[in-house]
Amino acid sequence: MIIYWCEQAWLPAGVADRVEVQAGSDGRIVAVRTGVVPAPDARRLAGLVLPGMANAHSHAFHRALRGRTQGSTFTTWRQEMYALASQLDPDRYLSLATAVYAELVVAGWTCVAEFHYLHHVPGARRPTAMADALRAAAARAGIRLTLLDTCYLTGGFGAGGIVTGLAPAQARFGDATVAAWADRLGAHPADTATSRSGAAIHSVRAVPREVLPEVVAAAGTRPLHVHLAEQASEVADCRAVYGVSPARLLHDSGVLGPQTTAVHAIHLDDADIRLLGASGVNIAACPTTEADLADGIGPFAELAAAGCPILLGSDQHVVADPFAEARALEHGQRLRTGRRGRFTPRRLIDALTGHAALGWPGNGVLAPGAACDLVAVRSDSPRTAGCRPEQIPLAATASDVDTVVVGAAVVAEGGRHVELGDVGALLQAAIAEVWA
């Protein structure tokens, strides 16, 4: 038995004092007791202990763009992204992704959904070589991974109202047919205690309408994620080509449902919101990336009211900070609506612990049966001192994360990764290698 004793812990019924969390050898919680003194063999966790947090949307390789593209337009940002992608092979990607996932773990993310479209490597023996590098990186960093193999077939909408082919810079992202993509999807290893396999549709501009049902069929019961309505131009182009909004197109093609997560979902009309809500679609908001790319502020309060679970991701990792994403979600809705408290701290933690949409049902809560994934946040830092415990999520930053536990094992403490050490140095070396 592994025992953690928490000064305070975020339980389903609310914040409780003096909480003991017992875990078995399988890394799952077997008992939670409140109001107890620490056992002699218990590991003490100071501050407020939260459930491990789920990053619903990641492009690991984008981390190498941080601090290098400010002042550019979206078009020039995309060109930089293509240039970065061209530099990556499995070895470089292993180094970069290991550092990125270590950064996420130290910040309090214990699970990540990797929206993976950086597929093909000239001369690679295995079609899953780049995905294998991501799995190995997640294992080294000690983070749970949902690998979303992304279907990417076309380059975008053409000026003449037709879907164009892949540009040379996009060639390694795409597959010739849905069948070719599905073959690679089926080649991924079986799910494990720390890794899951899922599927993704890059966007309505990258997968034509007529083959969307084939993608859904190939995805089967896996989690299915899709970029949706990130930019107004994409919505306008979709309407010009297909005569409907992207949300309606996905609905009519059988894409939308409770196993589906729509990423961004910014440029929606009222009909789109009703459609997504009625379908029970999860929404992955990525506020810091959406701000960085000037995408806009999504109608997330309205989507939540319509019945969509709201999740949070860090996308291109402008920052690797779950609390920054949570604050940006709430602050964005305040700016949109002129009202405070659209997402309470409880709802923000729910958004940060949406493990089910990543293929990990039952996790993200401090209760028997869940994975023993814990994040201890200091309550005495310059940012959190004096806070009511239940409002710490709106005041803390990743710098306040003191200890991170994944599967009942400590993977980070004091801002350092237990196995990998100084994450800043790790990132510096990996990014320098990419741009060399």
C-alpha positions in Angstrom: 0.0 0.0 0.0 1.2 3.5 -0.9 -0.1 6.3 1.3 -0.2 10.1 0.6 -1.4 12.5 3.3 -2.6 15.8 2.1 -3.0 19.0 4.1 -6.0 19.7 1.9 -7.4 17.9 -1.1 -9.9 18.7 -3.8 -12.6 15.9 -3.4 -15.8 15.4 -5.3 -17.8 16.9 -2.3 -15.4 19.9 -2.0 -12.1 20.8 -0.4 -11.4 18.7 2.7 -8.7 18.9 5.3 -6.2 16.2 6.4 -6.9 13.7 3.6 -5.3 10.3 3.3 -5.1 8.7 -0.2 -4.3 5.1 -0.3 -3.1 3.4 -3.5 -2.5 -0.2 -4.5 0.4 -1.6 -6.4 -1.5 -1.0 -9.6 -1.3 2.7 -9.1 -5.0 3.2 -8.5 -6.7 4.7 -5.5 -8.2 2.1 -3.1 -9.4 4.4 -0.3 -9.7 8.1 0.6 -10.2 9.2 4.2 -10.7 12.7 5.6 -9.8 14.3 8.9 -7.0 11.9 9.8 -3.6 12.3 11.2 -0.7 11.2 8.9 0.4 7.6 9.2 4.1 7.0 9.9 4.7 5.7 6.5 2.7 8.3 4.6 4.2 10.7 2.1 3.1 14.2 3.1 1.9 16.6 0.5 1.6 20.3 1.5 -0.8 22.8 0.2 -3.9 21.9 -1.9 -3.8 18.6 -3.7 -5.7 18.4 -7.0 -6.5 15.4 -9.2 -4.0 15.0 -12.0 -4.9 17.3 -15.0 -5.7 16.2 -18.6 -4.3 18.3 -21.4 -7.0 17.8 -24.1 -5.0 19.2 -27.1 -1.3 19.2 -27.8 1.0 19.6 -30.8 4.3 18.7 -29.1 6.5 19.9 -32.0 5.0 23.4 -31.9 6.8 24.0 -28.6 9.9 24.8 -30.6 8.1 27.8 -32.0 7.7 29.5 -28.6 9.3 32.9 -28.6 10.3 32.7 -32.2 7.1 33.8 -34.1 5.8 36.9 -32.3 4.9 39.7 -34.6 4.2 37.4 -37.5 0.8 36.9 -39.2 -1.0 33.6 -39.0 0.3 32.9 -42.6 3.9 33.5 -41.6 3.4 31.5 -38.4 2.2 28.6 -40.5 5.2 28.9 -42.8 7.5 28.7 -39.7 5.5 25.7 -38.5 6.1 23.9 -41.8 9.8 24.8 -41.7 10.0 23.3 -38.2 8.2 20.1 -39.2 10.7 19.6 -42.0 13.5 19.4 -39.4 12.1 16.6 -37.4 12.9 12.9 -37.7 12.1 10.2 -35.1 15.3 10.8 -33.1 14.9 14.6 -32.9 11.2 14.2 -32.2 12.0 11.9 -29.3 14.3 14.4 -27.7 12.0 17.3 -28.3 8.8 15.6 -27.2 10.5 14.1 -24.1 11.4 17.7 -23.0 7.9 19.0 -23.8 6.1 16.3 -21.9 8.5 16.7 -19.0 7.5 20.4 -19.0 3.9 19.5 -18.9 4.3 17.0 -16.1 6.2 19.5 -13.9 3.3 22.0 -14.5 0.7 19.5 -13.3 -0.6 17.9 -16.4 -0.6 14.1 -15.9 -2.3 13.1 -19.2 -2.0 14.5 -22.7 -3.9 14.1 -25.9 -1.4 14.4 -28.8 -3.1 15.5 -32.0 -0.5 13.8 -34.2 -0.2 14.6 -37.9 3.6 14.7 -38.3 3.6 11.2 -39.9 5.8 10.3 -42.8 9.6 10.1 -42.6 11.6 9.3 -45.8 13.2 5.9 -45.5 11.5 5.0 -42.2 11.0 1.3 -41.7 7.8 1.7 -39.7 4.8 3.8 -40.7 4.4 4.6 -37.0 8.0 5.7 -36.5 7.1 9.3 -35.4 4.2 8.1 -33.2 6.5 5.6 -31.6 8.9 8.4 -30.7 6.0 10.2 -29.0 5.1 7.1 -27.0 8.7 6.7 -25.9 8.9 10.3 -25.0 5.7 10.1 -22.8 7.0 7.0 -21.1 10.3 8.8 -20.3 8.5 11.8 -19.0 6.0 9.8 -17.0 2.9 11.3 -18.5 -0.2 9.3 -19.7 -0.6 9.7 -23.5 -3.5 9.5 -25.8 -2.0 9.3 -29.3 -4.5 10.7 -31.8 -3.5 9.6 -35.3 -4.7 12.3 -37.5 -6.3 11.9 -40.9 -5.0 14.6 -43.3 -5.8 14.2 -47.0 -6.1 17.7 -48.7 -4.3 21.0 -48.4 -7.3 23.4 -48.0 -10.0 25.2 -49.8 -9.2 26.6 -53.2 -10.1 30.0 -54.6 -12.3 28.3 -57.2 -14.5 26.6 -54.6 -12.8 23.2 -54.7 -10.6 21.4 -52.2 -6.9 21.5 -53.3 -4.3 18.8 -53.0 -1.5 18.8 -50.5 1.2 21.5 -50.8 4.8 20.2 -50.7 5.2 21.4 -47.1 2.2 19.4 -46.1 3.2 16.2 -47.8 4.5 14.4 -44.8 1.2 15.2 -42.9 -1.1 13.5 -45.4 -2.2 10.1 -46.7 -3.4 9.3 -50.2 -6.6 7.7 -49.0 -8.6 7.0 -45.9 -7.7 3.4 -46.3 -4.0 4.3 -46.1 -4.6 6.3 -42.9 -6.7 3.5 -41.4 -3.9 1.0 -42.1 -1.5 3.1 -39.9 -4.2 3.6 -37.3 -4.6 -0.2 -37.0 -0.8 -0.6 -36.7 -0.5 1.2 -33.4 0.1 -1.0 -30.3 -2.7 -2.0 -28.0 -3.7 0.3 -25.2 -1.6 0.0 -22.0 -1.8 1.4 -18.5 -0.1 4.5 -19.6 -0.9 4.8 -23.3 -4.1 5.0 -25.4 -4.7 5.1 -29.1 -7.2 7.5 -30.6 -8.1 9.1 -34.0 -8.5 12.6 -35.3 -9.8 14.5 -38.3 -7.5 17.4 -38.9 -10.3 19.8 -40.1 -13.0 20.1 -42.7 -10.4 21.7 -45.1 -8.1 18.6 -44.7 -10.6 15.8 -45.0 -13.3 16.1 -47.8 -16.9 15.7 -46.8 -17.5 12.6 -48.9 -15.0 10.5 -47.0 -15.8 11.6 -43.4 -18.1 8.6 -42.8 -15.2 6.3 -43.7 -13.0 8.0 -41.1 -15.6 7.7 -38.5 -16.1 4.0 -39.3 -12.3 3.4 -39.1 -12.0 5.2 -35.8 -14.5 2.8 -34.3 -14.9 3.2 -30.5 -11.7 5.3 -30.2 -11.7 8.9 -29.0 -12.2 11.1 -32.1 -11.0 14.7 -32.1 -11.3 17.4 -34.8 -10.2 21.0 -35.2 -13.4 23.0 -35.6 -14.1 26.6 -36.6 -10.8 27.9 -35.4 -10.7 30.8 -37.9 -13.5 32.8 -39.5 -11.9 32.3 -42.9 -12.2 28.6 -42.6 -15.9 28.9 -41.8 -16.5 31.2 -44.7 -14.6 28.9 -47.1 -16.6 25.8 -45.9 -19.9 27.6 -46.5 -18.7 28.7 -49.9 -17.7 25.1 -50.9 -20.3 23.0 -49.1 -23.1 25.4 -48.4 -23.1 24.7 -44.7 -21.1 25.5 -41.6 -18.3 23.2 -40.5 -20.3 22.1 -37.5 -23.3 21.2 -39.7 -21.0 19.4 -42.2 -19.5 17.2 -39.4 -23.0 16.5 -38.0 -24.4 15.5 -41.3 -21.4 13.2 -41.9 -21.9 11.4 -38.7 -18.8 12.8 -37.0 -20.4 14.4 -33.9 -21.2 12.5 -30.8 -20.2 12.0 -27.1 -16.9 10.3 -28.1 -16.0 13.3 -30.3 -14.0 16.3 -29.1 -14.2 19.5 -31.1 -11.0 21.6 -30.7 -11.3 25.4 -30.6 -15.0 25.8 -31.7 -14.7 29.6 -31.8 -16.6 30.9 -34.9 -20.0 29.4 -34.3 -23.5 30.7 -34.7 -26.5 29.9 -32.5 -27.5 26.9 -34.7 -24.0 25.5 -34.4 -24.1 25.8 -30.7 -27.4 24.0 -30.4 -26.2 21.3 -32.8 -23.0 20.6 -30.8 -24.9 20.7 -27.5 -27.5 18.2 -28.7 -24.8 15.9 -29.9 -23.0 15.9 -26.5 -19.7 16.8 -28.1 -16.8 17.7 -25.9 -15.2 21.1 -26.5 -11.4 21.5 -26.1 -10.7 25.2 -25.6 -7.0 26.3 -25.9 -7.2 29.9 -24.7 -3.6 30.9 -24.7 -3.0 29.5 -28.2 -6.2 31.1 -29.4 -5.0 34.4 -28.1 -1.5 34.0 -29.5 -2.8 33.2 -33.0 -5.5 35.9 -32.8 -8.1 33.2 -33.5 -10.8 34.8 -31.3 -12.7 34.0 -28.1 -15.1 31.1 -28.4 -18.7 31.0 -27.0 -17.6 28.5 -24.3 -20.2 29.6 -21.7 -23.0 29.1 -24.3 -21.6 25.7 -25.4 -21.5 24.6 -21.7 -25.0 25.7 -21.2 -26.1 23.8 -24.3 -24.7 20.6 -22.9 -21.1 20.4 -24.1 -18.4 19.4 -21.6 -15.6 21.9 -21.7 -12.0 20.7 -21.7 -8.7 22.6 -21.7 -5.5 22.1 -23.7 -2.3 23.9 -24.3 -2.1 23.3 -28.1 1.1 24.9 -29.3 2.4 25.4 -25.8 2.7 29.1 -25.7 2.8 28.4 -22.0 2.7 25.0 -20.3 0.4 26.0 -17.4 -3.0 24.5 -16.7 -3.9 27.4 -14.4 -3.1 29.9 -17.1 -5.5 28.1 -19.5 -8.2 27.9 -16.8 -7.9 31.7 -16.0 -7.9 32.6 -19.7 -11.1 30.5 -20.2 -12.9 32.4 -17.5 -11.4 35.8 -18.3 -12.2 35.4 -22.0 -15.9 34.7 -21.2 -15.9 37.8 -18.9 -14.6 39.9 -21.7 -17.1 38.5 -24.2 -20.2 38.8 -22.0 -19.4 41.5 -19.4 -20.2 39.1 -16.6 -18.0 37.4 -14.0 -18.2 33.9 -12.8 -19.1 32.1 -16.0 -16.8 29.3 -15.0 -16.5 28.8 -11.3 -13.3 27.3 -9.8 -15.1 23.9 -9.5 -16.1 24.0 -13.2 -12.5 25.1 -14.2 -11.1 22.0 -12.4 -13.7 19.9 -14.2 -12.4 21.4 -17.5 -8.9 20.5 -16.4 -9.7 16.9 -15.5 -11.7 15.7 -18.5 -9.9 12.5 -18.8 -12.8 10.5 -20.2 -12.7 12.4 -23.6 -9.1 11.3 -23.9 -10.0 7.6 -23.4 -9.4 7.5 -19.6 -12.8 7.2 -18.0 -12.8 7.2 -14.2 -9.6 9.2 -13.9 -9.3 12.9 -12.8 -11.0 12.5 -9.4 -9.7 11.6 -5.9 -11.9 8.6 -5.4 -11.5 4.8 -5.2 -10.9 3.2 -8.5 -9.3 6.3 -10.1 -5.7 6.5 -11.0 -3.6 7.9 -8.2 -2.6 11.0 -10.1 -2.0 13.9 -7.7 -0.9 17.5 -8.0 0.1 19.3 -4.9 -0.1 23.1 -5.2 1.5 25.4 -2.7 -0.9 27.6 -0.8 1.8 29.9 0.7 3.4 31.3 -2.5 3.3 35.0 -3.4 0.4 34.2 -5.7 -1.6 31.9 -3.5 -1.0 33.2 0.0 -4.2 34.3 1.6 -6.5 32.5 -0.9 -9.5 30.5 0.0 -8.5 27.0 -0.9 -11.4 26.6 -3.3 -10.2 29.7 -5.2 -6.5 28.7 -5.5 -7.1 27.5 -9.2 -7.8 31.1 -10.1 -4.6 32.4 -8.5 -2.0 29.8 -8.9 0.5 29.3 -11.7 2.5 26.3 -12.8 5.3 27.6 -10.6 3.3 26.8 -7.6 3.1 23.1 -8.4 5.3 21.4 -5.8 4.8 17.7 -6.3 3.3 15.6 -9.1 2.3 12.0 -8.7 1.4 9.7 -11.6 0.2 6.2 -10.9 1.1 6.6 -7.2 4.8 7.4 -8.1 6.3 10.9 -7.6 7.5 12.1 -11.0 8.2 15.8 -10.2 8.9 17.8 -7.1 10.2 21.3 -6.4 10.0 22.3 -10.1 12.2 19.5 -11.3 11.5 16.2 -13.0 12.6 13.3 -10.7 14.1 11.3 -13.5 15.1 13.9 -16.1 16.2 16.8 -13.8 16.2 20.4 -15.1 13.5 20.6 -17.7 14.7 24.0 -18.9 18.1 22.6 -19.8 16.4 19.6 -21.5 14.2 21.9 -23.6 17.2 24.2 -24.5 19.2 21.3 -25.8 16.3 19.7 -27.7 15.2 22.9 -29.4 18.8 23.9 -30.3 19.2 20.5 -32.0 16.0 21.1 -34.0 17.0 24.5 -35.3 20.7 23.7 -35.8 
